[in-house]
Amino acid sequence: MPNEVKELLLALWPLILLQYAVVIWALVDLVRRGIVKGLPKIAWGIIILTGLIGSIIYLAAGRGEE
């Protein structure tokens, strides 16, 4: 593997971990939350699994009452 690729992977590693952490946080929140807004839980699950943007959309707009 070329040295530039290794350096790029080392530089992006924290962002990749952050993305997975946000997705996992959103999925755990979805499972634990009784009521969600706007869509059924399965639809929110699919949106969350699309990646970071889907997770942020859920956390900003889909969380219902606790």
N, C-alpha and C positions, 0 to 999 in steps of 0.2 A: 504494500500500500504506500503510495507516495506520501512524503512528509507533509505536504500541504493539506492532504485529506485528513491526516491524523490531527493536525492542528485545528482544522475546522471542526472536527468531531469533538475535540476537547473544549472548544469555545462554545459549541451548541449544547453540550451535555446538560448544563443547568436549565436551559430552556425546555429541553425535552422532558426532563424530570418534572418541571413545573407544569407542563401540559398534562402529563399523566396524573399528577397529584390533583389538579383541578377536575379532571374527568372522574377520578375515583371519588373525590369529595362530592361531586354532583350526583353520582350514582348512589352513594351511600345516603345522601340526603333524600333522594327520590324514594328509596326503599323504606326509609324510616318515617317519612312524612305521610300523614293520613290523607290529606287533601291537597291536590295541586290545582293550579289555575289554568284555565283555557283549554287544555287537551287531556286526554286520558293518560295514565301513567305509562303505558306501553309506547305511546307516541313520544312522550318526553324522553323515554329511555333511548329510543332510536335517534332522537335529536342530539342527546348527550353523546352518544357513541360516534357521531360524525366528527367529533374532535373538540378542540378548545373553544371555537366559536359557539358550537351547540351547547357546550357546558355553561358558558358565560350567559347565553340567552336564557337557559333554564334558571340559573341562579338569580338572574335579574328579573325575569318575568314569570316564571312558572311556579315559584314556591308559593304554596298556599298557607293557610293558618296551621299553627302547630297543634 
